[in-house]
Amino acid sequence: MKTVILLAGQATRMRPLSSYLNKGMIPVNGRPLLEHVITKLQRQGFTDLIVAVTLFPEQLQHYFGDGSRFGVRIEYVPRPEPSQTAGEVHALREWLPSGEPFVVHYGDILTNLDLPAMVRQHQATGAVATLGLVTGVPVHAGVATLGEGGRVTAFTEKPPLDLCCNAAVYVLSPRTLEYCGPGKDFGRHVFPEMIAAGEDVRGYLDREAYWMDVGRLSDLDEASELMARHET
C-alpha cells in the first residue's frame, strides 16, 4: 500500500533551523526526524513511500537515497508551492495507484499507532476514510476551572486530553480525492465536508499509542526524550 509522507511547507515554526535544514532532517535523539517516521513505517510493513517536500529536497535525497538502506522504496515529489495537506495529496494523484486505498502520514509527527490494524479495519468496514485517533494529547496551555464570582477552583498545567484526537495518520480510499483540492486541509475542510455529505468516515482509536507533533523548536527536547524511551 502506498504511503504519502507530507513534508511540504515552509516550516516557519522551526526557524532558524529550517532556514538551512529540511524539517525532516532536524535531529531528534541523534537521528533525523524523518528517519524515525520511516523506521516506524518500515517495521509495520509500509515500505512503498512517496515524500512530498518543499524545502531543501536535495538534503533528503542525499541522506535517504532511494530508501533501500532503510528497507523501503522512496519517491520524492518536489512541491515548490505548498497547498495545505489535502491540496498536497490532490497534487500527487498521478503517483497513486488507481482504485486502491493509500496511507497519508504527516512528516512531523512521531507515533507508534497500530497502522496495520487500522488498515485492516478500513478494509473490513469499507470506509471511504479512516482517521487514526489517539488519546492523552496534552493541551499547550494551563487549564483553569472557574467557580462562582470567577474564583479559580482548580488549575492544571498542560493536562492530557481524554478525547479522541487526530493523529495525522489516515487510510483513504480514492473517493476521498474528490474532496481534495488546492488550498484544502484535511482537518478544516475535507473531513467535515465528507461527514456533511454522508460519506462513511470512521476512526481507528489506539489508546496505547504514543504520539507527538514535532512542530516547533520548543518540541525538540521532548521529542528526543520520547524517542529515547521508545526506540530500540
Secondary structure, DSSP 4 states (H G I P E B T S, - for coil): -EEEEEE-S--GGGTTGGGTS-GGGSEETTEEHHHHHHHHHHHTT--EEEEEE-S-HHHHHHHHTTSGGGTSEEEEEE-SS---HHHHHHHTGGGSPTT--EEEEETTEEE---HHHHHHHHHHHT-SEEEEEES-EEPSS-EEEE-GGG-EEEEESSPEE-S-EEEEEEEE-GGGGGG--TT--IIIIIHHHHHHTT--EEEEE-TT--EEE--SGGGHHHHHHHHHHH--
